[in-house]
């Protein structure tokens, strides 16, 4: 029982980190996309 609980906590931690990384990466992609759209000449 305790092992199952520990695994659940670990997987929750992992998913929170993965979700955070996804959000951070998508924010970077959005920023880059905006720059490409706003500055098509690469100025």
PyMOL Python script that loads the backbone (N, CA, C, O; Angstrom):
from pymol import cmd

cmd.read_pdbstr("""\
ATOM      1  N   UNK A   1       0.839  -1.209   0.000  1.00  0.00           N
ATOM      2  CA  UNK A   1       0.000   0.000   0.000  1.00  0.00           C
ATOM      3  C   UNK A   1       0.873   1.257   0.000  1.00  0.00           C
ATOM      4  O   UNK A   1       0.644   2.191  -0.769  1.00  0.00           O
ATOM      5  N   UNK A   2       1.862   1.258   0.867  1.00  0.00           N
ATOM      6  CA  UNK A   2       2.739   2.422   0.964  1.00  0.00           C
ATOM      7  C   UNK A   2       3.535   2.606  -0.326  1.00  0.00           C
ATOM      8  O   UNK A   2       3.767   3.732  -0.765  1.00  0.00           O
ATOM      9  N   UNK A   3       3.953   1.492  -0.929  1.00  0.00           N
ATOM     10  CA  UNK A   3       4.710   1.569  -2.178  1.00  0.00           C
ATOM     11  C   UNK A   3       3.845   2.169  -3.283  1.00  0.00           C
ATOM     12  O   UNK A   3       4.313   2.995  -4.066  1.00  0.00           O
ATOM     13  N   UNK A   4       2.589   1.751  -3.341  1.00  0.00           N
ATOM     14  CA  UNK A   4       1.664   2.269  -4.348  1.00  0.00           C
ATOM     15  C   UNK A   4       1.493   3.781  -4.170  1.00  0.00           C
ATOM     16  O   UNK A   4       1.484   4.538  -5.140  1.00  0.00           O
ATOM     17  N   UNK A   5       1.359   4.196  -2.925  1.00  0.00           N
ATOM     18  CA  UNK A   5       1.207   5.619  -2.640  1.00  0.00           C
ATOM     19  C   UNK A   5       2.446   6.383  -3.081  1.00  0.00           C
ATOM     20  O   UNK A   5       2.344   7.453  -3.682  1.00  0.00           O
ATOM     21  N   UNK A   6       3.626   5.827  -2.779  1.00  0.00           N
ATOM     22  CA  UNK A   6       4.876   6.472  -3.175  1.00  0.00           C
ATOM     23  C   UNK A   6       4.986   6.604  -4.692  1.00  0.00           C
ATOM     24  O   UNK A   6       5.415   7.635  -5.210  1.00  0.00           O
ATOM     25  N   UNK A   7       4.591   5.537  -5.395  1.00  0.00           N
ATOM     26  CA  UNK A   7       4.653   5.582  -6.858  1.00  0.00           C
ATOM     27  C   UNK A   7       3.696   6.630  -7.406  1.00  0.00           C
ATOM     28  O   UNK A   7       4.001   7.318  -8.380  1.00  0.00           O
ATOM     29  N   UNK A   8       2.548   6.742  -6.776  1.00  0.00           N
ATOM     30  CA  UNK A   8       1.558   7.734  -7.232  1.00  0.00           C
ATOM     31  C   UNK A   8       2.103   9.143  -7.042  1.00  0.00           C
ATOM     32  O   UNK A   8       1.964   9.996  -7.919  1.00  0.00           O
ATOM     33  N   UNK A   9       2.728   9.379  -5.884  1.00  0.00           N
ATOM     34  CA  UNK A   9       3.306  10.705  -5.608  1.00  0.00           C
ATOM     35  C   UNK A   9       4.407  11.013  -6.617  1.00  0.00           C
ATOM     36  O   UNK A   9       4.489  12.124  -7.141  1.00  0.00           O
ATOM     37  N   UNK A  10       5.256  10.012  -6.885  1.00  0.00           N
ATOM     38  CA  UNK A  10       6.350  10.214  -7.839  1.00  0.00           C
ATOM     39  C   UNK A  10       5.812  10.514  -9.222  1.00  0.00           C
ATOM     40  O   UNK A  10       6.312  11.411  -9.900  1.00  0.00           O
ATOM     41  N   UNK A  11       4.796   9.774  -9.654  1.00  0.00           N
ATOM     42  CA  UNK A  11       4.258   9.993 -10.999  1.00  0.00           C
ATOM     43  C   UNK A  11       3.591  11.366 -11.069  1.00  0.00           C
ATOM     44  O   UNK A  11       3.665  12.037 -12.098  1.00  0.00           O
ATOM     45  N   UNK A  12       2.942  11.787  -9.986  1.00  0.00           N
ATOM     46  CA  UNK A  12       2.340  13.125  -9.957  1.00  0.00           C
ATOM     47  C   UNK A  12       3.430  14.187 -10.096  1.00  0.00           C
ATOM     48  O   UNK A  12       3.274  15.156 -10.839  1.00  0.00           O
ATOM     49  N   UNK A  13       4.527  13.994  -9.380  1.00  0.00           N
ATOM     50  CA  UNK A  13       5.667  14.922  -9.465  1.00  0.00           C
ATOM     51  C   UNK A  13       6.165  14.973 -10.901  1.00  0.00           C
ATOM     52  O   UNK A  13       6.388  16.050 -11.453  1.00  0.00           O
ATOM     53  N   UNK A  14       6.338  13.799 -11.501  1.00  0.00           N
ATOM     54  CA  UNK A  14       6.841  13.722 -12.872  1.00  0.00           C
ATOM     55  C   UNK A  14       5.911  14.451 -13.829  1.00  0.00           C
ATOM     56  O   UNK A  14       6.362  15.222 -14.676  1.00  0.00           O
ATOM     57  N   UNK A  15       4.610  14.205 -13.693  1.00  0.00           N
ATOM     58  CA  UNK A  15       3.660  14.838 -14.610  1.00  0.00           C
ATOM     59  C   UNK A  15       3.606  16.342 -14.409  1.00  0.00           C
ATOM     60  O   UNK A  15       3.436  17.093 -15.369  1.00  0.00           O
ATOM     61  N   UNK A  16       3.748  16.786 -13.165  1.00  0.00           N
ATOM     62  CA  UNK A  16       3.767  18.233 -12.914  1.00  0.00           C
ATOM     63  C   UNK A  16       4.988  18.859 -13.574  1.00  0.00           C
ATOM     64  O   UNK A  16       4.893  19.925 -14.183  1.00  0.00           O
ATOM     65  N   UNK A  17       6.149  18.187 -13.453  1.00  0.00           N
ATOM     66  CA  UNK A  17       7.362  18.710 -14.083  1.00  0.00           C
ATOM     67  C   UNK A  17       7.220  18.718 -15.598  1.00  0.00           C
ATOM     68  O   UNK A  17       7.595  19.688 -16.257  1.00  0.00           O
ATOM     69  N   UNK A  18       6.671  17.624 -16.155  1.00  0.00           N
ATOM     70  CA  UNK A  18       6.506  17.527 -17.603  1.00  0.00           C
ATOM     71  C   UNK A  18       5.547  18.605 -18.101  1.00  0.00           C
ATOM     72  O   UNK A  18       5.794  19.242 -19.124  1.00  0.00           O
ATOM     73  N   UNK A  19       4.453  18.803 -17.370  1.00  0.00           N
ATOM     74  CA  UNK A  19       3.479  19.822 -17.758  1.00  0.00           C
ATOM     75  C   UNK A  19       4.104  21.211 -17.683  1.00  0.00           C
ATOM     76  O   UNK A  19       3.890  22.040 -18.568  1.00  0.00           O
ATOM     77  N   UNK A  20       4.870  21.461 -16.635  1.00  0.00           N
ATOM     78  CA  UNK A  20       5.546  22.754 -16.478  1.00  0.00           C
ATOM     79  C   UNK A  20       6.505  22.979 -17.628  1.00  0.00           C
ATOM     80  O   UNK A  20       6.555  24.072 -18.193  1.00  0.00           O
ATOM     81  N   UNK A  21       7.275  21.945 -17.983  1.00  0.00           N
ATOM     82  CA  UNK A  21       8.224  22.064 -19.088  1.00  0.00           C
ATOM     83  C   UNK A  21       7.485  22.339 -20.394  1.00  0.00           C
ATOM     84  O   UNK A  21       7.923  23.157 -21.203  1.00  0.00           O
ATOM     85  N   UNK A  22       6.361  21.650 -20.596  1.00  0.00           N
ATOM     86  CA  UNK A  22       5.573  21.868 -21.803  1.00  0.00           C
ATOM     87  C   UNK A  22       5.084  23.306 -21.878  1.00  0.00           C
ATOM     88  O   UNK A  22       5.159  23.943 -22.929  1.00  0.00           O
ATOM     89  N   UNK A  23       4.581  23.815 -20.754  1.00  0.00           N
ATOM     90  CA  UNK A  23       4.076  25.192 -20.717  1.00  0.00           C
ATOM     91  C   UNK A  23       5.215  26.172 -20.995  1.00  0.00           C
ATOM     92  O   UNK A  23       5.063  27.112 -21.775  1.00  0.00           O
ATOM     93  N   UNK A  24       6.363  25.936 -20.342  1.00  0.00           N
ATOM     94  CA  UNK A  24       7.517  26.820 -20.559  1.00  0.00           C
ATOM     95  C   UNK A  24       7.936  26.789 -22.023  1.00  0.00           C
ATOM     96  O   UNK A  24       8.165  27.838 -22.627  1.00  0.00           O
ATOM     97  N   UNK A  25       8.039  25.580 -22.603  1.00  0.00           N
ATOM     98  CA  UNK A  25       8.466  25.448 -23.991  1.00  0.00           C
ATOM     99  C   UNK A  25       7.465  26.085 -24.943  1.00  0.00           C
ATOM    100  O   UNK A  25       7.859  26.741 -25.908  1.00  0.00           O
ATOM    101  N   UNK A  26       6.174  25.898 -24.683  1.00  0.00           N
ATOM    102  CA  UNK A  26       5.173  26.478 -25.569  1.00  0.00           C
ATOM    103  C   UNK A  26       5.211  27.999 -25.470  1.00  0.00           C
ATOM    104  O   UNK A  26       4.964  28.691 -26.457  1.00  0.00           O
ATOM    105  N   UNK A  27       5.519  28.522 -24.288  1.00  0.00           N
ATOM    106  CA  UNK A  27       5.631  29.974 -24.132  1.00  0.00           C
ATOM    107  C   UNK A  27       6.799  30.490 -24.964  1.00  0.00           C
ATOM    108  O   UNK A  27       6.694  31.535 -25.606  1.00  0.00           O
ATOM    109  N   UNK A  28       7.923  29.752 -24.952  1.00  0.00           N
ATOM    110  CA  UNK A  28       9.086  30.135 -25.763  1.00  0.00           C
ATOM    111  C   UNK A  28       8.717  30.071 -27.242  1.00  0.00           C
ATOM    112  O   UNK A  28       9.058  30.969 -28.013  1.00  0.00           O
ATOM    113  N   UNK A  29       8.016  29.001 -27.636  1.00  0.00           N
ATOM    114  CA  UNK A  29       7.612  28.858 -29.041  1.00  0.00           C
ATOM    115  C   UNK A  29       6.692  30.004 -29.454  1.00  0.00           C
ATOM    116  O   UNK A  29       6.813  30.532 -30.560  1.00  0.00           O
ATOM    117  N   UNK A  30       5.775  30.386 -28.569  1.00  0.00           N
ATOM    118  CA  UNK A  30       4.855  31.489 -28.867  1.00  0.00           C
ATOM    119  C   UNK A  30       5.646  32.789 -29.042  1.00  0.00           C
ATOM    120  O   UNK A  30       5.377  33.561 -29.962  1.00  0.00           O
ATOM    121  N   UNK A  31       6.619  33.029 -28.161  1.00  0.00           N
ATOM    122  CA  UNK A  31       7.440  34.241 -28.266  1.00  0.00           C
ATOM    123  C   UNK A  31       8.211  34.257 -29.581  1.00  0.00           C
ATOM    124  O   UNK A  31       8.254  35.272 -30.276  1.00  0.00           O
ATOM    125  N   UNK A  32       8.823  33.108 -29.917  1.00  0.00           N
ATOM    126  CA  UNK A  32       9.585  33.016 -31.167  1.00  0.00           C
ATOM    127  C   UNK A  32       8.651  33.211 -32.354  1.00  0.00           C
ATOM    128  O   UNK A  32       8.984  33.923 -33.302  1.00  0.00           O
ATOM    129  N   UNK A  33       7.484  32.580 -32.303  1.00  0.00           N
ATOM    130  CA  UNK A  33       6.514  32.723 -33.388  1.00  0.00           C
ATOM    131  C   UNK A  33       6.084  34.172 -33.567  1.00  0.00           C
ATOM    132  O   UNK A  33       5.945  34.645 -34.695  1.00  0.00           O
ATOM    133  N   UNK A  34       5.875  34.870 -32.470  1.00  0.00           N
ATOM    134  CA  UNK A  34       5.487  36.286 -32.554  1.00  0.00           C
ATOM    135  C   UNK A  34       6.594  37.093 -33.212  1.00  0.00           C
ATOM    136  O   UNK A  34       6.327  37.944 -34.061  1.00  0.00           O
ATOM    137  N   UNK A  35       7.840  36.826 -32.821  1.00  0.00           N
ATOM    138  CA  UNK A  35       8.958  37.580 -33.409  1.00  0.00           C
ATOM    139  C   UNK A  35       9.054  37.310 -34.898  1.00  0.00           C
ATOM    140  O   UNK A  35       9.301  38.220 -35.690  1.00  0.00           O
ATOM    141  N   UNK A  36       8.856  36.041 -35.278  1.00  0.00           N
ATOM    142  CA  UNK A  36       8.926  35.693 -36.708  1.00  0.00           C
ATOM    143  C   UNK A  36       7.791  36.389 -37.457  1.00  0.00           C
ATOM    144  O   UNK A  36       7.992  36.890 -38.563  1.00  0.00           O
ATOM    145  N   UNK A  37       6.597  36.422 -36.856  1.00  0.00           N
ATOM    146  CA  UNK A  37       5.447  37.046 -37.519  1.00  0.00           C
ATOM    147  C   UNK A  37       5.592  38.566 -37.554  1.00  0.00           C
ATOM    148  O   UNK A  37       5.279  39.206 -38.558  1.00  0.00           O
ATOM    149  N   UNK A  38       6.070  39.134 -36.448  1.00  0.00           N
ATOM    150  CA  UNK A  38       6.163  40.599 -36.372  1.00  0.00           C
ATOM    151  C   UNK A  38       7.371  41.107 -37.145  1.00  0.00           C
ATOM    152  O   UNK A  38       7.329  42.190 -37.729  1.00  0.00           O
ATOM    153  N   UNK A  39       8.451  40.324 -37.148  1.00  0.00           N
ATOM    154  CA  UNK A  39       9.673  40.761 -37.840  1.00  0.00           C
ATOM    155  C   UNK A  39      10.051  39.742 -38.908  1.00  0.00           C
ATOM    156  O   UNK A  39      11.022  39.006 -38.732  1.00  0.00           O
ATOM    157  N   UNK A  40       9.310  39.679 -40.009  1.00  0.00           N
ATOM    158  CA  UNK A  40       9.575  38.672 -41.044  1.00  0.00           C
ATOM    159  C   UNK A  40      10.929  38.865 -41.718  1.00  0.00           C
ATOM    160  O   UNK A  40      11.473  37.932 -42.310  1.00  0.00           O
ATOM    161  N   UNK A  41      11.467  40.072 -41.628  1.00  0.00           N
ATOM    162  CA  UNK A  41      12.758  40.336 -42.261  1.00  0.00           C
ATOM    163  C   UNK A  41      13.921  39.937 -41.362  1.00  0.00           C
ATOM    164  O   UNK A  41      15.080  40.029 -41.766  1.00  0.00           O
ATOM    165  N   UNK A  42      13.613  39.490 -40.136  1.00  0.00           N
ATOM    166  CA  UNK A  42      14.674  39.087 -39.212  1.00  0.00           C
ATOM    167  C   UNK A  42      15.451  40.278 -38.699  1.00  0.00           C
ATOM    168  O   UNK A  42      16.632  40.150 -38.374  1.00  0.00           O
ATOM    169  N   UNK A  43      14.807  41.446 -38.620  1.00  0.00           N
ATOM    170  CA  UNK A  43      15.485  42.661 -38.171  1.00  0.00           C
ATOM    171  C   UNK A  43      15.814  42.595 -36.690  1.00  0.00           C
ATOM    172  O   UNK A  43      16.388  43.537 -36.143  1.00  0.00           O
TER     173      UNK A  43
END
""", "prot")
cmd.dss("prot")
cmd.show_as("cartoon", "prot")
cmd.util.cbc("prot")
cmd.orient("prot")
